[in-house]
Amino acid sequence: MRVYRTLQGAAVFRVNKDIKVTMIELEVAGVKPVDKKYRYRYSKYFKILDEMEDNLGINKENRYISKNMTCYLRSKPVICRLYLTPDKKFAKYVVLASFQPGVISKLARELGEMGWKKMFLLEITTKRSHMIGRFR
């Protein structure tokens, strides 16, 4: 039985860097791409990124080519979409999404230090209440 999860966080970055530099910076932040054979495991979640693209107007005029990747930050899956220029040499935007809370905010902090401009960040977390009491 397969359990379907919901995305808990998403972020959009304006990068404007060479594709090789972009990939190196993702790896320095701890995001490791996986083999192509595992890309289709999370393929249905890329439809959610399509909706984000439409709502945020990232690729309104279809000027950029999108490249979908499945990555991992340690053992946590992160889906990634790169928006490349038509010559596929520069990454203009990067969209990252995760299934666990806290992953995207950590990545946003690290990638922001590398010069990535955060355009959008949404993370869904649950508030935990701690009961303090005395038992006699």
Sequence and secondary structure as in RCSB ss.txt:
>XXXX:A:sequence
MRVYRTLQGAAVFRVNKDIKVTMIELEVAGVKPVDKKYRYRYSKYFKILDEMEDNLGINKENRYISKNMTCYLRS
KPVICRLYLTPDKKFAKYVVLASFQPGVISKLARELGEMGWKKMFLLEITTKRSHMIGRFR
>XXXX:A:secstr
        EEEEEEEEEEHHHHHHHHHHTTEEE  GGGGGGGGGGHHHHHHHHHHHTTTTT  SEEEEEEEEETT
EEEEEEEEE TTSSEEEEEEEEESSTTHHHHHHHHHHHTT EEEEEEE             
